[in-house]
Amino acid sequence: MIMKKNMGSADKTVRFLVAAVIAILFFTNVISGTLGIVLLVLAGVFVLTSFISFCPLYAPFKINTCKTEKV
């Protein structure tokens, strides 16, 4: 199975911003413990999916936020 891009630039930007906020809150001890670790892992997933422009949760629902070019 080939991973086809399904994330647009706005989606990737929002994910990076959310990940940055979570990281800042974690490292300034605003969030901590189990919740902090879970959110930090989620932030890592957001960054990873942004880099590869593919979200596995979008695939089963056929969600695509990429701009399509009309030919």
CORDABEL-V471629 format. One record per helix or strand of 2 or more residues. SS is the DSSP state (H for helix, E for strand). FROM is the first residue (numbers start at 1). LEN is the number of residues. Records with the same first field share a line. If there is no record, write none. Layout:
SS->FROM-LEN / FROM-LEN
This chain:
H->9-19 / 33-20 / 56-4
